[in-house]
Amino acid sequence: MDHDELVSTFGQTVGIEKARSLIQQTLAELDISPAESYSSHEVADICETIGHRTDGYLEIVATEIQAREKAHRRFDTLVEEIPDPVVTVSFDGSVPTVTGLNPAFEATFGYGTEVIGRSLPELIAPEDADSEPVDVWFRSDTDGGVEVDRLTAERERRTFIFQPVIVSGFDGEIEGYGVYTDITDRKRRERRLTRQNEQLERFVSVVSHDLRNPLTVAQGNAELARSSLSDSDAAEHLEEVISAQDRMESLIDDLLALASQGRIVDDPGPVRLTNVVSKSWHYVETADARLVEEFSGDVTIEADGDRLCQLFENLFRNAIEHGRADDPVTGEPTVTVRVGWDEGVLFVEDDGPGVSADEREEVFGHGYTTSQEGTGFGLAIVDAIADAHGWTIDLVDGRVGGARFVIHGVSVVRVS
């Protein structure tokens, strides 16, 4: 605390001259040399001595200064420990001038105590700032902070959420505390995701129109040619053409699904697990397969409901298509599929033949399939949906030898 500030504070009660004399006597008694400013501990000793020697308003003022200094020390300690950069400023006219900074500010911006007394805008504000840097300190619409670009000592441009705190000092002067939360990496990710989504949109447009339209024309003409031919050999060749075109149609459908399901889920909502599992099972041709739910009916997770439904559909379809041996009566493969929630981990498991250990890294790849009818994109779509949610998915052995798909990182809203 400054000497003049200490005199001024006591002087509001007894007058400046008497306050100056009182403090000089106290300094001599405590063997403290007069200085421009005093440490918090010295101020505490001065106020405690004055408080003991006097009564009335002087005692009240001394007690108040002690309390303020104690609070100031606690606040300074807190600022030092805050992981975000913090700078304290005074306002010389309309210019925020640096009066202090915490270690995080020095680490992020590259400035230390040598900049105390300098203009903060001259240090960190870019020339193309949207508004005068002082404006953001006194704006009334900064609840939650305002996004700003600032420069480091190395002139690296970074993006922050700036939160100003304005307080009044002992002498009525305005002080500012500015907290800078670095969001540069997050903004870069957002821009990268925007570009990726734009690329996906262009990809979807090309596949859905530029490829599908000529394919449809080719399919139509092949059908007409087959119906008008009497030559059985030519008709057989056309049949193979139509079959290949049908497979191309399936590939296009799966490619479009893969592109759309890979978009990042940035606004998940609460999804009741039993509802989405039942809905997904209903959409799949299950034949004689059996579904078992091994979780409470109240389990609710955060997800994009439609895409989670697609994930379950593909896992269910995969389990059924690669089921156990054919049923002796119906001739259809049979399988039991279990969906469970186990200590924060979501899993889908079947009792089919499973997947060998050396193939597990490949099953999520594009085009991987063991079926002549499949396109090989089903599990790649599952992996894309999981990744879009920020989840990870692993394939391990099931309890009875089948495949168990384990999904980690799912955020739960409620479990009972």
Buried (B, 14 or more C-beta within 10 A) or exposed (E): BBBBBBBBBBBEBBEEEBBBEBBEEBBEEEEBEEEEEBEBEBBBBBBBBBBEBBEEEBBEBBBEBBEBBEEBBEEBEEBEEEEBBBBBBBBEEEBBBBBBBBBBBBEBBBBEEEBBEEBBBEBBBBEEBEEEBBEBBEEEEBEEBBEBBBBBBEEEEBBBBBBBEEEEBBEEEEBBBBBBBBBBEEBEEEEEEEEEBEEBEEBBEEBBEEBBEEBEEBBEEBBEBBEEBEEEEEBEBBEEBBEEBEEBBBBBBBBBBBBBBBBBBEEBEEBBBBEBBBBBBEEBEBEEBEBEBEBEEEBBBBBBBEBBBBBBBBBBBBBBBBBBEEEEEEEEBBBBBBBBBEEEEBBBBBBBBBBEEEEBEEBBEBEBBEEEEBBBBBBBBBBBBBBBBEBEBEBBBBEEEBBBBBBEEBEBBEEE
